[in-house]
Every structure is written in C-alpha cells, then in structure tokens.
Amino acid sequence: MTDSGSGGISGQIPQVNIGPVQVSAFADMQQLLAFILHDDGTVYTGSAIAINPEKVLTAMRNPQIEAVINAADIRYADGIGVVKVMRNRLRSEVQRIPGCELWQQLMLRAASMQTPVFIVGATGVVSQQTAKKLQHQGVNLVGAVDGYFNDESKLIAQIKQSGARIVSVAMGSPKQELLIQRIREQHPECFYMGVGGSYDVFTGNVKRAPALWCKLNLEWAYRLLAQPSRIGRQLGLLRYVWWYWLGKI
C-alpha cells in the first residue's frame, strides 16, 4: 500500500491563527478521518495534535511547547473555546473534534481497511487490554508497547519492522509529541497521533463524561466536578476568554 504525502494541508483546509498556533478548520470528524485515512486505503504521512485553550495558553508563554505544537502537521480543534474563535473568524461551521473519539473512530476505519496499526503508551495492563479490544474489533494490530519501555531505539526498530501505517502514542503532552518527533525522524512513513488518556477511556479504566455533557460541550465541567484539583487549570479558560476579547488571541 502506498502512503500519501504530507504536504499541502493549508491549501486544502482553512487555517485559523489562535495566538501562536495555526489550527486547521475541519468541518467535522468525518472530514478529518477521510483526510488521515483515505478512501483508497492510503494514509496521510505526518502527525496530528489536538488543540484546546489550555494548549494555546501554554504555547503563548512557553516557546518550547509552541515549537512542539507547531511541529505537528495537523492541528485540529479539540476544545469548544478554540472552535468558537474559529467559527467567529471564518463565519462558517466548524465542529469540535474530541481526540479520544477521533482515535476510536480512526481505529474502526483502519479495521475496515485492514490498515496496520501500532500502539504505544499507558501501563502494561492497559496496553494489553487496549490491544485485546482493538483485535476484537478487527483492527490489524501489528504491535503494542506500553509507556514504560527502556530502549527507545528498540521501539523505533519494532515500529519500522512491523509494517505499521498508523501509530498512536498515549503518554501525555508534551512527552508523547516529543517521542513522535524522534520516531518520525527515523521513520516518517506513518501517520502519528498523540492520544493522551484515550486507552484508559477505551478500556473503561477511566470514565468519560456522559454523552449529554459532551453534547453540551461541558466535559470540562464534568472533569472539574470529578477532580476539583483541576480548578487551577480551568481558571485558565477565563484568561483565554479575556485575552480573546483583548485581541491577543
């Protein structure tokens, strides 16, 4: 199977600058899925990162994180605050694309085309549970390595030898994005995606917000109620809104 090149996204999908981060305005998840894994079975060779207000604020104050974010080929809107800014500037519909849902739908699409998949990250138990569930769904899983590996060169060799075309890494930001950068330097012929805690949600080890909360874009509130210690991070959303009105974002 021949992979598709990674160039030209800005010529195909509208882009919006939010602070120092340029975000691709995909109309909905289905458009992004088709962009990553084409109907003819070819794969976009590059990487994707989810963008939310917290990442924008971090990029504004940390040049290193800004560089990590902008190194990704696809930066998609996973955060209603980002989506609202994009809608206002484009005067068109832009849908929020939750990273966890995107990964799960991508796995189903990969299963339907038997695209080889390699997963990295999480604990040994969660990695095994994720692998088993993916295989049950018909995913052509060619490798699974948990996040506690001690030989990165061995991991890269495994990915190369596996024939994988999609590689997802669940190690949290920016650790997962930095690892993806290093793997891509040696093996660029894949689509790479950082997925945070998606494996934990996928396997039921972490409960996601109920569907209604998600539909109302209130996942942040659900997470805050479940984990009050997040209050400091959530207050950052107020700063994001304030800076938007001041024209700094």
C-alpha positions in Angstrom: 0.0 0.0 0.0 1.4 3.4 -1.0 1.2 6.2 1.5 0.0 9.7 0.7 2.4 12.6 1.1 2.0 15.0 4.0 2.3 18.4 2.2 -0.4 20.8 1.3 -2.8 20.8 4.2 -3.0 24.6 4.3 -4.1 24.6 0.6 -6.9 22.1 1.3 -8.3 23.0 4.7 -8.9 26.6 6.0 -6.5 27.7 8.7 -7.1 30.0 11.7 -4.3 31.5 13.8 -5.2 31.4 17.5 -2.3 33.0 19.4 0.9 31.4 18.1 -1.0 28.3 17.0 -2.4 27.7 13.5 -5.4 25.4 13.7 -7.0 23.5 10.7 -10.7 24.1 10.4 -12.1 20.7 9.6 -15.8 20.8 9.1 -16.3 17.7 11.2 -14.7 14.5 12.3 -15.6 12.6 9.2 -13.7 15.0 7.0 -10.6 14.7 9.2 -10.9 10.9 9.3 -11.0 10.8 5.5 -8.0 13.2 5.4 -6.0 10.9 7.5 -7.0 7.5 6.1 -8.2 8.0 2.5 -11.0 6.1 0.9 -8.5 4.3 -1.4 -6.6 3.0 1.7 -3.6 5.3 1.5 -2.5 7.1 4.7 -1.5 10.7 5.4 2.1 10.6 6.4 2.5 13.1 9.2 1.3 13.8 12.7 -1.7 15.3 14.4 -2.2 17.1 17.7 -5.4 18.2 19.5 -5.7 21.9 20.3 -7.6 23.3 23.2 -7.5 26.6 25.0 -5.0 25.2 27.6 -2.5 24.3 24.8 -2.9 27.8 23.2 -2.2 29.5 26.6 0.8 27.2 27.2 2.2 27.9 23.8 1.9 31.7 24.4 4.1 31.5 27.5 6.4 28.6 26.6 8.3 28.8 23.3 9.4 25.2 23.6 5.8 24.0 23.8 4.9 26.3 20.9 7.6 24.6 18.8 6.3 21.1 19.8 2.7 22.0 18.8 3.6 23.7 15.6 5.8 20.7 14.6 2.7 18.7 14.1 1.3 18.6 10.5 -2.4 18.6 11.6 -3.6 20.7 14.5 -7.3 20.1 15.0 -9.8 21.8 17.3 -10.5 19.8 20.5 -11.9 22.4 22.8 -15.1 24.5 22.4 -13.1 27.7 23.2 -11.0 27.1 20.1 -14.0 26.1 18.0 -15.9 29.3 18.9 -12.9 31.5 17.9 -12.6 29.7 14.6 -16.4 30.0 13.8 -16.3 33.7 14.5 -13.3 34.3 12.3 -14.3 32.1 9.4 -18.1 32.8 9.6 -18.7 29.2 8.9 -19.4 26.0 10.7 -16.5 24.2 12.5 -17.1 21.2 14.7 -15.2 20.3 17.8 -13.3 17.0 17.3 -12.5 15.3 20.6 -9.2 13.5 20.4 -10.4 10.3 22.2 -13.4 9.9 19.8 -11.2 10.7 16.8 -8.8 7.9 17.8 -11.5 5.4 18.3 -13.2 6.2 15.0 -9.8 6.1 13.3 -9.3 2.6 14.7 -12.7 1.4 13.3 -11.8 3.0 9.9 -8.4 1.3 10.0 -10.1 -2.0 10.8 -12.4 -1.8 7.8 -9.4 -1.3 5.5 -7.0 -3.6 7.4 -4.5 -0.8 7.8 -1.7 -1.9 10.1 -1.8 -0.2 13.5 0.9 0.1 16.2 0.0 1.4 19.7 2.5 2.9 22.3 1.9 4.0 25.8 -0.2 3.5 29.0 0.6 0.9 31.7 1.3 -2.7 30.8 -2.1 -3.8 31.9 -4.0 -1.0 30.0 -1.8 -1.6 26.9 -2.7 -5.3 26.9 -6.4 -4.5 27.4 -6.3 -2.0 24.6 -4.6 -4.4 22.2 -7.2 -7.2 23.0 -10.1 -4.9 22.5 -8.7 -3.5 19.2 -8.1 -7.0 17.9 -11.7 -7.9 18.9 -12.9 -5.0 16.7 -10.9 -6.4 13.8 -8.0 -3.9 13.9 -4.9 -5.2 12.2 -2.7 -4.6 15.2 0.9 -5.2 14.4 2.5 -4.1 17.7 1.8 -2.8 21.2 4.4 -1.4 23.6 3.5 0.2 26.9 4.8 3.5 28.1 7.4 2.1 30.4 9.9 0.9 27.7 13.5 1.5 28.4 15.0 1.2 25.0 13.7 3.8 22.5 15.9 2.6 19.6 14.4 -0.9 20.1 10.9 0.6 20.0 11.6 2.5 16.8 13.1 -0.7 15.2 9.9 -2.5 16.2 7.7 0.1 14.6 9.8 0.0 11.4 9.7 -3.8 11.2 6.0 -4.1 12.0 4.8 -2.5 8.7 2.6 -0.1 10.7 1.0 2.8 8.9 -0.8 4.3 11.9 1.0 4.8 15.2 -0.8 6.2 18.3 1.1 7.2 21.4 -0.6 7.6 24.8 1.9 9.2 27.2 0.5 12.7 27.8 1.6 16.0 26.3 4.2 17.1 25.5 6.0 13.8 26.2 4.1 11.9 23.5 4.6 14.6 20.9 8.4 14.8 21.6 8.6 11.0 21.2 6.6 11.2 18.0 9.1 13.8 16.6 12.0 11.5 17.4 10.4 8.4 15.8 9.4 10.4 12.7 13.0 11.5 12.2 13.9 7.9 11.6 10.7 6.5 10.3 8.5 9.1 8.5 6.3 6.7 6.6 3.4 6.6 9.1 0.6 8.7 10.5 1.3 9.5 14.1 -1.2 10.7 16.7 -0.7 11.6 20.4 -3.8 10.3 22.2 -3.2 11.1 25.9 -5.5 9.1 28.1 -7.5 7.5 25.3 -6.5 4.0 26.0 -7.8 4.3 29.6 -11.1 5.6 28.4 -11.3 3.0 25.6 -10.8 0.1 28.1 -13.2 1.5 30.7 -10.4 2.2 33.3 -11.3 5.9 33.2 -14.9 7.1 33.0 -15.6 9.8 30.4 -18.2 12.4 30.7 -21.8 11.2 29.9 -23.0 11.8 26.4 -25.2 14.7 27.3 -22.4 16.6 28.9 -20.3 16.0 25.8 -23.1 17.1 23.5 -23.4 20.4 25.5 -19.6 20.9 25.4 -19.5 20.6 29.2 -16.8 17.9 29.5 -14.6 20.4 31.2 -17.2 21.0 33.9 -17.7 17.2 34.4 -14.0 16.7 34.8 -13.8 19.6 37.3 -16.6 18.1 39.4 -14.9 14.7 39.3 -11.5 16.2 40.0 -11.7 19.5 41.9 -7.9 19.8 41.9 -8.2 20.8 38.2 -9.6 24.2 39.3 -6.3 26.0 38.6 -6.3 24.7 35.0 -9.9 25.6 34.4 -9.4 29.1 35.6 -7.1 29.4 32.6 -10.2 29.3 30.4 -11.2 32.7 31.8 -7.8 34.1 30.9 -8.2 32.7 27.4 -11.6 34.4 27.0 -10.3 37.7 28.4 -7.3 37.6 26.0 -9.6 36.8 23.1 -11.7 39.9 23.8 -8.5 42.0 24.1 -7.4 40.7 20.7 -4.4 38.9 22.0 -5.6 35.5 20.7 
